[in-house]
Structures are given as C-alpha cells and as structure tokens.
C-alpha cells in the first residue's frame, strides 16, 4: 500500500512539474508576443507620422500647382481678350480703308 501511494505521489509530482514547465513556456511565449505587438505598434506609429508629413507635403505641392494653373488661366483669358479686341480694331481699320 505504501508503495502504491509513493508511486502515485511520484506520478502526480511529475505531472505537476510537467504542467509547470508548460505554463512557464506559455508565459515566455506570451511575453515574446507582447514584445512583438509593442514593436508593431511602434512601427505603425512611425509610419503614420512619416505618412502624415508626406501627405502634408503632397497637399502643399498640389495647392501650389493649383494656384499656378489659376494664374496661367487668368493670363490666357487676359491675352485672349486683348487678341479679340485687336481683331475688332483690325477689322474696323481695314473696313475704313476699303
């Protein structure tokens, strides 16, 4: 009877030690995963900051290009108006001489 109890105690001790090792192993894995998650969070924050700066630069470039196009359009309209006025004057001058 004593031998049976001793064997059972030994078996239980082995199983508990095995379970402790598995739990310790899982704790290490969880800790490793936490570190990886933290690293990914930092990478995402870095990328967001970098993207934000680049987006602002692109928007500024777009705004500057838009302003330039507006200026060119205004200049073309002004020149077109002058050309139309000169065409009318040329017609009047040619009509007066004929």
Jmol script that loads the backbone (N, CA, C; Angstrom):
load data "model"
ATOM      1  N   UNK A   1       0.824  -1.181   0.000  1.00  0.00           N
ATOM      2  CA  UNK A   1       0.000   0.000   0.000  1.00  0.00           C
ATOM      3  C   UNK A   1       0.882   1.264   0.000  1.00  0.00           C
ATOM      4  N   UNK A   2       1.892   1.267   0.823  1.00  0.00           N
ATOM      5  CA  UNK A   2       2.802   2.407   0.887  1.00  0.00           C
ATOM      6  C   UNK A   2       3.477   2.651  -0.465  1.00  0.00           C
ATOM      7  N   UNK A   3       3.847   1.572  -1.132  1.00  0.00           N
ATOM      8  CA  UNK A   3       4.476   1.687  -2.442  1.00  0.00           C
ATOM      9  C   UNK A   3       3.531   2.315  -3.455  1.00  0.00           C
ATOM     10  N   UNK A   4       2.268   1.934  -3.391  1.00  0.00           N
ATOM     11  CA  UNK A   4       1.265   2.496  -4.300  1.00  0.00           C
ATOM     12  C   UNK A   4       1.113   3.997  -4.069  1.00  0.00           C
ATOM     13  N   UNK A   5       1.045   4.397  -2.829  1.00  0.00           N
ATOM     14  CA  UNK A   5       0.920   5.823  -2.502  1.00  0.00           C
ATOM     15  C   UNK A   5       2.170   6.571  -2.936  1.00  0.00           C
ATOM     16  N   UNK A   6       3.333   5.987  -2.731  1.00  0.00           N
ATOM     17  CA  UNK A   6       4.589   6.607  -3.141  1.00  0.00           C
ATOM     18  C   UNK A   6       4.637   6.754  -4.651  1.00  0.00           C
ATOM     19  N   UNK A   7       4.203   5.736  -5.369  1.00  0.00           N
ATOM     20  CA  UNK A   7       4.180   5.790  -6.827  1.00  0.00           C
ATOM     21  C   UNK A   7       3.193   6.868  -7.301  1.00  0.00           C
ATOM     22  N   UNK A   8       2.024   6.918  -6.674  1.00  0.00           N
ATOM     23  CA  UNK A   8       1.026   7.931  -7.046  1.00  0.00           C
ATOM     24  C   UNK A   8       1.584   9.335  -6.787  1.00  0.00           C
ATOM     25  N   UNK A   9       2.231   9.499  -5.650  1.00  0.00           N
ATOM     26  CA  UNK A   9       2.831  10.797  -5.321  1.00  0.00           C
ATOM     27  C   UNK A   9       3.874  11.181  -6.367  1.00  0.00           C
ATOM     28  N   UNK A  10       4.680  10.235  -6.740  1.00  0.00           N
ATOM     29  CA  UNK A  10       5.716  10.474  -7.743  1.00  0.00           C
ATOM     30  C   UNK A  10       5.081  10.848  -9.090  1.00  0.00           C
ATOM     31  N   UNK A  11       4.054  10.102  -9.487  1.00  0.00           N
ATOM     32  CA  UNK A  11       3.360  10.406 -10.747  1.00  0.00           C
ATOM     33  C   UNK A  11       2.742  11.806 -10.720  1.00  0.00           C
ATOM     34  N   UNK A  12       2.082  12.138  -9.625  1.00  0.00           N
ATOM     35  CA  UNK A  12       1.475  13.472  -9.503  1.00  0.00           C
ATOM     36  C   UNK A  12       2.540  14.571  -9.561  1.00  0.00           C
ATOM     37  N   UNK A  13       3.649  14.324  -8.870  1.00  0.00           N
ATOM     38  CA  UNK A  13       4.733  15.303  -8.860  1.00  0.00           C
ATOM     39  C   UNK A  13       5.277  15.510 -10.270  1.00  0.00           C
ATOM     40  N   UNK A  14       5.463  14.438 -10.998  1.00  0.00           N
ATOM     41  CA  UNK A  14       5.934  14.551 -12.382  1.00  0.00           C
ATOM     42  C   UNK A  14       4.953  15.341 -13.241  1.00  0.00           C
ATOM     43  N   UNK A  15       3.694  15.021 -13.106  1.00  0.00           N
ATOM     44  CA  UNK A  15       2.676  15.714 -13.905  1.00  0.00           C
ATOM     45  C   UNK A  15       2.604  17.203 -13.551  1.00  0.00           C
ATOM     46  N   UNK A  16       2.671  17.504 -12.266  1.00  0.00           N
ATOM     47  CA  UNK A  16       2.641  18.914 -11.856  1.00  0.00           C
ATOM     48  C   UNK A  16       3.872  19.648 -12.373  1.00  0.00           C
ATOM     49  N   UNK A  17       5.025  19.003 -12.301  1.00  0.00           N
ATOM     50  CA  UNK A  17       6.245  19.624 -12.828  1.00  0.00           C
ATOM     51  C   UNK A  17       6.127  19.838 -14.332  1.00  0.00           C
ATOM     52  N   UNK A  18       5.573  18.855 -15.017  1.00  0.00           N
ATOM     53  CA  UNK A  18       5.363  18.977 -16.459  1.00  0.00           C
ATOM     54  C   UNK A  18       4.413  20.142 -16.761  1.00  0.00           C
ATOM     55  N   UNK A  19       3.349  20.231 -15.994  1.00  0.00           N
ATOM     56  CA  UNK A  19       2.388  21.338 -16.186  1.00  0.00           C
ATOM     57  C   UNK A  19       3.047  22.682 -15.885  1.00  0.00           C
ATOM     58  N   UNK A  20       3.869  22.748 -14.845  1.00  0.00           N
ATOM     59  CA  UNK A  20       4.580  23.986 -14.512  1.00  0.00           C
ATOM     60  C   UNK A  20       5.504  24.403 -15.656  1.00  0.00           C
ATOM     61  N   UNK A  21       6.195  23.418 -16.241  1.00  0.00           N
ATOM     62  CA  UNK A  21       7.079  23.716 -17.363  1.00  0.00           C
ATOM     63  C   UNK A  21       6.295  24.246 -18.559  1.00  0.00           C
ATOM     64  N   UNK A  22       5.157  23.632 -18.830  1.00  0.00           N
ATOM     65  CA  UNK A  22       4.316  24.089 -19.947  1.00  0.00           C
ATOM     66  C   UNK A  22       3.795  25.499 -19.695  1.00  0.00           C
ATOM     67  N   UNK A  23       3.385  25.755 -18.465  1.00  0.00           N
ATOM     68  CA  UNK A  23       2.884  27.092 -18.115  1.00  0.00           C
ATOM     69  C   UNK A  23       4.000  28.125 -18.235  1.00  0.00           C
ATOM     70  N   UNK A  24       5.189  27.776 -17.770  1.00  0.00           N
ATOM     71  CA  UNK A  24       6.335  28.684 -17.889  1.00  0.00           C
ATOM     72  C   UNK A  24       6.655  28.954 -19.350  1.00  0.00           C
ATOM     73  N   UNK A  25       6.600  27.899 -20.146  1.00  0.00           N
ATOM     74  CA  UNK A  25       6.851  28.046 -21.578  1.00  0.00           C
ATOM     75  C   UNK A  25       5.806  28.969 -22.209  1.00  0.00           C
ATOM     76  N   UNK A  26       4.563  28.813 -21.830  1.00  0.00           N
ATOM     77  CA  UNK A  26       3.497  29.669 -22.370  1.00  0.00           C
ATOM     78  C   UNK A  26       3.680  31.113 -21.899  1.00  0.00           C
ATOM     79  N   UNK A  27       4.100  31.303 -20.661  1.00  0.00           N
ATOM     80  CA  UNK A  27       4.362  32.654 -20.166  1.00  0.00           C
ATOM     81  C   UNK A  27       5.453  33.331 -20.987  1.00  0.00           C
ATOM     82  N   UNK A  28       6.498  32.579 -21.320  1.00  0.00           N
ATOM     83  CA  UNK A  28       7.580  33.126 -22.140  1.00  0.00           C
ATOM     84  C   UNK A  28       7.073  33.492 -23.534  1.00  0.00           C
ATOM     85  N   UNK A  29       6.239  32.625 -24.106  1.00  0.00           N
ATOM     86  CA  UNK A  29       5.680  32.899 -25.424  1.00  0.00           C
ATOM     87  C   UNK A  29       4.790  34.136 -25.395  1.00  0.00           C
ATOM     88  N   UNK A  30       3.985  34.256 -24.353  1.00  0.00           N
ATOM     89  CA  UNK A  30       3.099  35.423 -24.210  1.00  0.00           C
ATOM     90  C   UNK A  30       3.936  36.687 -24.073  1.00  0.00           C
ATOM     91  N   UNK A  31       4.992  36.621 -23.279  1.00  0.00           N
ATOM     92  CA  UNK A  31       5.872  37.771 -23.113  1.00  0.00           C
ATOM     93  C   UNK A  31       6.515  38.145 -24.442  1.00  0.00           C
ATOM     94  N   UNK A  32       6.941  37.141 -25.192  1.00  0.00           N
ATOM     95  CA  UNK A  32       7.540  37.380 -26.507  1.00  0.00           C
ATOM     96  C   UNK A  32       6.519  38.013 -27.449  1.00  0.00           C
ATOM     97  N   UNK A  33       5.290  37.523 -27.403  1.00  0.00           N
ATOM     98  CA  UNK A  33       4.235  38.087 -28.251  1.00  0.00           C
ATOM     99  C   UNK A  33       3.937  39.531 -27.853  1.00  0.00           C
ATOM    100  N   UNK A  34       3.922  39.814 -26.560  1.00  0.00           N
ATOM    101  CA  UNK A  34       3.704  41.186 -26.097  1.00  0.00           C
ATOM    102  C   UNK A  34       4.781  42.114 -26.643  1.00  0.00           C
ATOM    103  N   UNK A  35       6.030  41.646 -26.628  1.00  0.00           N
ATOM    104  CA  UNK A  35       7.132  42.455 -27.156  1.00  0.00           C
ATOM    105  C   UNK A  35       6.961  42.692 -28.650  1.00  0.00           C
ATOM    106  N   UNK A  36       6.554  41.658 -29.375  1.00  0.00           N
ATOM    107  CA  UNK A  36       6.343  41.803 -30.813  1.00  0.00           C
ATOM    108  C   UNK A  36       5.187  42.763 -31.104  1.00  0.00           C
ATOM    109  N   UNK A  37       4.116  42.656 -30.341  1.00  0.00           N
ATOM    110  CA  UNK A  37       2.972  43.553 -30.521  1.00  0.00           C
ATOM    111  C   UNK A  37       3.390  44.996 -30.254  1.00  0.00           C
ATOM    112  N   UNK A  38       4.166  45.208 -29.218  1.00  0.00           N
ATOM    113  CA  UNK A  38       4.649  46.557 -28.900  1.00  0.00           C
ATOM    114  C   UNK A  38       5.519  47.087 -30.038  1.00  0.00           C
ATOM    115  N   UNK A  39       6.353  46.222 -30.591  1.00  0.00           N
ATOM    116  CA  UNK A  39       7.206  46.613 -31.713  1.00  0.00           C
ATOM    117  C   UNK A  39       6.361  47.006 -32.925  1.00  0.00           C
ATOM    118  N   UNK A  40       5.323  46.219 -33.197  1.00  0.00           N
ATOM    119  CA  UNK A  40       4.433  46.521 -34.326  1.00  0.00           C
ATOM    120  C   UNK A  40       3.715  47.852 -34.088  1.00  0.00           C
ATOM    121  N   UNK A  41       3.273  48.095 -32.869  1.00  0.00           N
ATOM    122  CA  UNK A  41       2.618  49.375 -32.547  1.00  0.00           C
ATOM    123  C   UNK A  41       3.561  50.537 -32.829  1.00  0.00           C
ATOM    124  N   UNK A  42       4.809  50.392 -32.400  1.00  0.00           N
ATOM    125  CA  UNK A  42       5.781  51.462 -32.633  1.00  0.00           C
ATOM    126  C   UNK A  42       6.023  51.675 -34.122  1.00  0.00           C
ATOM    127  N   UNK A  43       6.083  50.582 -34.883  1.00  0.00           N
ATOM    128  CA  UNK A  43       6.265  50.695 -36.335  1.00  0.00           C
ATOM    129  C   UNK A  43       5.078  51.416 -36.976  1.00  0.00           C
ATOM    130  N   UNK A  44       3.872  51.083 -36.536  1.00  0.00           N
ATOM    131  CA  UNK A  44       2.678  51.726 -37.085  1.00  0.00           C
ATOM    132  C   UNK A  44       2.686  53.217 -36.770  1.00  0.00           C
ATOM    133  N   UNK A  45       3.028  53.577 -35.557  1.00  0.00           N
ATOM    134  CA  UNK A  45       3.078  54.990 -35.177  1.00  0.00           C
ATOM    135  C   UNK A  45       4.117  55.727 -36.008  1.00  0.00           C
ATOM    136  N   UNK A  46       5.276  55.099 -36.205  1.00  0.00           N
ATOM    137  CA  UNK A  46       6.332  55.715 -37.019  1.00  0.00           C
ATOM    138  C   UNK A  46       5.849  55.919 -38.450  1.00  0.00           C
ATOM    139  N   UNK A  47       5.190  54.913 -39.007  1.00  0.00           N
ATOM    140  CA  UNK A  47       4.687  55.021 -40.375  1.00  0.00           C
ATOM    141  C   UNK A  47       3.601  56.098 -40.491  1.00  0.00           C
ATOM    142  N   UNK A  48       2.726  56.168 -39.493  1.00  0.00           N
ATOM    143  CA  UNK A  48       1.673  57.192 -39.519  1.00  0.00           C
ATOM    144  C   UNK A  48       2.289  58.589 -39.496  1.00  0.00           C
ATOM    145  N   UNK A  49       3.293  58.794 -38.656  1.00  0.00           N
ATOM    146  CA  UNK A  49       3.942  60.102 -38.593  1.00  0.00           C
ATOM    147  C   UNK A  49       4.630  60.438 -39.908  1.00  0.00           C
ATOM    148  N   UNK A  50       5.314  59.451 -40.472  1.00  0.00           N
ATOM    149  CA  UNK A  50       6.004  59.648 -41.736  1.00  0.00           C
ATOM    150  C   UNK A  50       5.005  59.935 -42.856  1.00  0.00           C
ATOM    151  N   UNK A  51       3.917  59.189 -42.883  1.00  0.00           N
ATOM    152  CA  UNK A  51       2.884  59.376 -43.907  1.00  0.00           C
ATOM    153  C   UNK A  51       2.224  60.739 -43.754  1.00  0.00           C
ATOM    154  N   UNK A  52       2.009  61.163 -42.531  1.00  0.00           N
ATOM    155  CA  UNK A  52       1.380  62.461 -42.289  1.00  0.00           C
ATOM    156  C   UNK A  52       2.239  63.587 -42.861  1.00  0.00           C
ATOM    157  N   UNK A  53       3.545  63.518 -42.637  1.00  0.00           N
ATOM    158  CA  UNK A  53       4.448  64.543 -43.172  1.00  0.00           C
ATOM    159  C   UNK A  53       4.435  64.542 -44.697  1.00  0.00           C
ATOM    160  N   UNK A  54       4.466  63.356 -45.283  1.00  0.00           N
ATOM    161  CA  UNK A  54       4.483  63.261 -46.743  1.00  0.00           C
ATOM    162  C   UNK A  54       3.155  63.724 -47.329  1.00  0.00           C
ATOM    163  N   UNK A  55       2.056  63.417 -46.661  1.00  0.00           N
ATOM    164  CA  UNK A  55       0.744  63.848 -47.142  1.00  0.00           C
ATOM    165  C   UNK A  55       0.652  65.369 -47.124  1.00  0.00           C
ATOM    166  N   UNK A  56       1.149  65.978 -46.073  1.00  0.00           N
ATOM    167  CA  UNK A  56       1.133  67.442 -46.000  1.00  0.00           C
ATOM    168  C   UNK A  56       1.978  68.039 -47.119  1.00  0.00           C
ATOM    169  N   UNK A  57       3.135  67.457 -47.386  1.00  0.00           N
ATOM    170  CA  UNK A  57       3.999  67.960 -48.452  1.00  0.00           C
ATOM    171  C   UNK A  57       3.314  67.814 -49.807  1.00  0.00           C
ATOM    172  N   UNK A  58       2.663  66.677 -50.033  1.00  0.00           N
ATOM    173  CA  UNK A  58       1.959  66.476 -51.294  1.00  0.00           C
ATOM    174  C   UNK A  58       0.809  67.463 -51.442  1.00  0.00           C
ATOM    175  N   UNK A  59       0.073  67.689 -50.363  1.00  0.00           N
ATOM    176  CA  UNK A  59      -1.038  68.632 -50.414  1.00  0.00           C
ATOM    177  C   UNK A  59      -0.527  70.044 -50.707  1.00  0.00           C
ATOM    178  N   UNK A  60       0.571  70.422 -50.085  1.00  0.00           N
ATOM    179  CA  UNK A  60       1.152  71.742 -50.353  1.00  0.00           C
ATOM    180  C   UNK A  60       1.567  71.860 -51.817  1.00  0.00           C
ATOM    181  N   UNK A  61       2.161  70.797 -52.364  1.00  0.00           N
ATOM    182  CA  UNK A  61       2.554  70.803 -53.770  1.00  0.00           C
ATOM    183  C   UNK A  61       1.343  70.914 -54.683  1.00  0.00           C
ATOM    184  N   UNK A  62       0.286  70.193 -54.352  1.00  0.00           N
ATOM    185  CA  UNK A  62      -0.951  70.263 -55.135  1.00  0.00           C
ATOM    186  C   UNK A  62      -1.531  71.673 -55.084  1.00  0.00           C
ATOM    187  N   UNK A  63      -1.544  72.252 -53.907  1.00  0.00           N
ATOM    188  CA  UNK A  63      -2.093  73.605 -53.749  1.00  0.00           C
ATOM    189  C   UNK A  63      -1.283  74.602 -54.568  1.00  0.00           C
ATOM    190  N   UNK A  64       0.036  74.474 -54.525  1.00  0.00           N
ATOM    191  CA  UNK A  64       0.892  75.381 -55.288  1.00  0.00           C
ATOM    192  C   UNK A  64       0.650  75.208 -56.789  1.00  0.00           C
ATOM    193  N   UNK A  65       0.542  73.962 -57.247  1.00  0.00           N
ATOM    194  CA  UNK A  65       0.271  73.701 -58.664  1.00  0.00           C
ATOM    195  C   UNK A  65      -1.078  74.283 -59.065  1.00  0.00           C
ATOM    196  N   UNK A  66      -2.082  74.125 -58.218  1.00  0.00           N
ATOM    197  CA  UNK A  66      -3.411  74.661 -58.498  1.00  0.00           C
ATOM    198  C   UNK A  66      -3.360  76.186 -58.620  1.00  0.00           C
ATOM    199  N   UNK A  67      -2.652  76.827 -57.730  1.00  0.00           N
ATOM    200  CA  UNK A  67      -2.534  78.284 -57.785  1.00  0.00           C
ATOM    201  C   UNK A  67      -1.840  78.729 -59.077  1.00  0.00           C
ATOM    202  N   UNK A  68      -0.800  77.995 -59.481  1.00  0.00           N
ATOM    203  CA  UNK A  68      -0.099  78.314 -60.732  1.00  0.00           C
ATOM    204  C   UNK A  68      -1.034  78.162 -61.928  1.00  0.00           C
ATOM    205  N   UNK A  69      -1.821  77.099 -61.946  1.00  0.00           N
ATOM    206  CA  UNK A  69      -2.763  76.871 -63.049  1.00  0.00           C
ATOM    207  C   UNK A  69      -3.789  77.998 -63.092  1.00  0.00           C
ATOM    208  N   UNK A  70      -4.268  78.424 -61.939  1.00  0.00           N
ATOM    209  CA  UNK A  70      -5.224  79.540 -61.912  1.00  0.00           C
ATOM    210  C   UNK A  70      -4.595  80.805 -62.492  1.00  0.00           C
ATOM    211  N   UNK A  71      -3.353  81.053 -62.159  1.00  0.00           N
ATOM    212  CA  UNK A  71      -2.653  82.239 -62.652  1.00  0.00           C
ATOM    213  C   UNK A  71      -2.468  82.157 -64.165  1.00  0.00           C
ATOM    214  N   UNK A  72      -2.073  80.998 -64.662  1.00  0.00           N
ATOM    215  CA  UNK A  72      -1.893  80.822 -66.110  1.00  0.00           C
ATOM    216  C   UNK A  72      -3.243  80.991 -66.819  1.00  0.00           C
ATOM    217  N   UNK A  73      -4.278  80.435 -66.264  1.00  0.00           N
ATOM    218  CA  UNK A  73      -5.616  80.557 -66.862  1.00  0.00           C
ATOM    219  C   UNK A  73      -6.039  82.024 -66.930  1.00  0.00           C
ATOM    220  N   UNK A  74      -5.795  82.767 -65.869  1.00  0.00           N
ATOM    221  CA  UNK A  74      -6.141  84.185 -65.856  1.00  0.00           C
ATOM    222  C   UNK A  74      -5.354  84.940 -66.933  1.00  0.00           C
ATOM    223  N   UNK A  75      -4.064  84.607 -67.046  1.00  0.00           N
ATOM    224  CA  UNK A  75      -3.227  85.271 -68.050  1.00  0.00           C
ATOM    225  C   UNK A  75      -3.703  84.934 -69.464  1.00  0.00           C
ATOM    226  N   UNK A  76      -4.056  83.694 -69.721  1.00  0.00           N
ATOM    227  CA  UNK A  76      -4.553  83.288 -71.039  1.00  0.00           C
ATOM    228  C   UNK A  76      -5.861  84.010 -71.349  1.00  0.00           C
ATOM    229  N   UNK A  77      -6.746  84.107 -70.379  1.00  0.00           N
ATOM    230  CA  UNK A  77      -8.013  84.819 -70.596  1.00  0.00           C
ATOM    231  C   UNK A  77      -7.762  86.290 -70.909  1.00  0.00           C
ATOM    232  N   UNK A  78      -6.798  86.886 -70.221  1.00  0.00           N
ATOM    233  CA  UNK A  78      -6.464  88.296 -70.459  1.00  0.00           C
ATOM    234  C   UNK A  78      -5.899  88.475 -71.871  1.00  0.00           C
ATOM    235  N   UNK A  79      -5.001  87.597 -72.268  1.00  0.00           N
ATOM    236  CA  UNK A  79      -4.408  87.670 -73.613  1.00  0.00           C
ATOM    237  C   UNK A  79      -5.488  87.423 -74.667  1.00  0.00           C
ATOM    238  N   UNK A  80      -6.346  86.467 -74.428  1.00  0.00           N
ATOM    239  CA  UNK A  80      -7.427  86.164 -75.366  1.00  0.00           C
ATOM    240  C   UNK A  80      -8.336  87.373 -75.544  1.00  0.00           C
ATOM    241  N   UNK A  81      -8.618  88.066 -74.465  1.00  0.00           N
ATOM    242  CA  UNK A  81      -9.456  89.263 -74.525  1.00  0.00           C
ATOM    243  C   UNK A  81      -8.775  90.354 -75.356  1.00  0.00           C
ATOM    244  N   UNK A  82      -7.483  90.527 -75.153  1.00  0.00           N
ATOM    245  CA  UNK A  82      -6.735  91.529 -75.918  1.00  0.00           C
ATOM    246  C   UNK A  82      -6.713  91.177 -77.403  1.00  0.00           C
ATOM    247  N   UNK A  83      -6.517  89.890 -77.721  1.00  0.00           N
ATOM    248  CA  UNK A  83      -6.489  89.461 -79.120  1.00  0.00           C
ATOM    249  C   UNK A  83      -7.843  89.732 -79.774  1.00  0.00           C
ATOM    250  N   UNK A  84      -8.920  89.414 -79.085  1.00  0.00           N
ATOM    251  CA  UNK A  84     -10.257  89.667 -79.629  1.00  0.00           C
ATOM    252  C   UNK A  84     -10.455  91.162 -79.884  1.00  0.00           C
ATOM    253  N   UNK A  85     -10.010  91.997 -78.953  1.00  0.00           N
ATOM    254  CA  UNK A  85     -10.143  93.448 -79.102  1.00  0.00           C
ATOM    255  C   UNK A  85      -9.332  93.934 -80.312  1.00  0.00           C
ATOM    256  N   UNK A  86      -8.128  93.387 -80.463  1.00  0.00           N
ATOM    257  CA  UNK A  86      -7.280  93.785 -81.596  1.00  0.00           C
ATOM    258  C   UNK A  86      -7.874  93.312 -82.919  1.00  0.00           C
ATOM    259  N   UNK A  87      -8.483  92.128 -82.950  1.00  0.00           N
ATOM    260  CA  UNK A  87      -9.129  91.651 -84.175  1.00  0.00           C
ATOM    261  C   UNK A  87     -10.253  92.582 -84.595  1.00  0.00           C
ATOM    262  N   UNK A  88     -11.009  93.064 -83.632  1.00  0.00           N
ATOM    263  CA  UNK A  88     -12.094  94.004 -83.936  1.00  0.00           C
ATOM    264  C   UNK A  88     -11.501  95.301 -84.476  1.00  0.00           C
ATOM    265  N   UNK A  89     -10.437  95.799 -83.855  1.00  0.00           N
ATOM    266  CA  UNK A  89      -9.812  97.041 -84.321  1.00  0.00           C
ATOM    267  C   UNK A  89      -9.259  96.877 -85.734  1.00  0.00           C
ATOM    268  N   UNK A  90      -8.653  95.711 -86.018  1.00  0.00           N
ATOM    269  CA  UNK A  90      -8.113  95.457 -87.363  1.00  0.00           C
ATOM    270  C   UNK A  90      -9.236  95.454 -88.397  1.00  0.00           C
ATOM    271  N   UNK A  91     -10.351  94.820 -88.063  1.00  0.00           N
ATOM    272  CA  UNK A  91     -11.498  94.803 -88.973  1.00  0.00           C
ATOM    273  C   UNK A  91     -12.013  96.206 -89.229  1.00  0.00           C
ATOM    274  N   UNK A  92     -12.066  97.036 -88.189  1.00  0.00           N
ATOM    275  CA  UNK A  92     -12.549  98.412 -88.336  1.00  0.00           C
ATOM    276  C   UNK A  92     -11.580  99.186 -89.202  1.00  0.00           C
ATOM    277  N   UNK A  93     -10.275  99.028 -88.968  1.00  0.00           N
ATOM    278  CA  UNK A  93      -9.277  99.762 -89.755  1.00  0.00           C
ATOM    279  C   UNK A  93      -9.345  99.318 -91.211  1.00  0.00           C
ATOM    280  N   UNK A  94      -9.401  98.021 -91.446  1.00  0.00           N
ATOM    281  CA  UNK A  94      -9.476  97.521 -92.830  1.00  0.00           C
ATOM    282  C   UNK A  94     -10.792  97.956 -93.479  1.00  0.00           C
ATOM    283  N   UNK A  95     -11.843  97.998 -92.723  1.00  0.00           N
ATOM    284  CA  UNK A  95     -13.152  98.422 -93.273  1.00  0.00           C
ATOM    285  C   UNK A  95     -13.153  99.881 -93.610  1.00  0.00           C
ATOM    286  N   UNK A  96     -12.420 100.698 -92.874  1.00  0.00           N
ATOM    287  CA  UNK A  96     -12.366 102.155 -93.130  1.00  0.00           C
ATOM    288  C   UNK A  96     -11.553 102.481 -94.335  1.00  0.00           C
ATOM    289  N   UNK A  97     -10.547 101.688 -94.678  1.00  0.00           N
ATOM    290  CA  UNK A  97      -9.674 101.955 -95.799  1.00  0.00           C
ATOM    291  C   UNK A  97     -10.245 101.422 -97.101  1.00  0.00           C
ATOM    292  N   UNK A  98     -11.118 100.484 -97.011  1.00  0.00           N
ATOM    293  CA  UNK A  98     -11.595  99.872 -98.237  1.00  0.00           C
ATOM    294  C   UNK A  98     -12.581 100.677 -98.994  1.00  0.00           C
TER     295      UNK A  98
END
end "model"
wireframe off; spacefill off
backbone 0.3
color backbone group
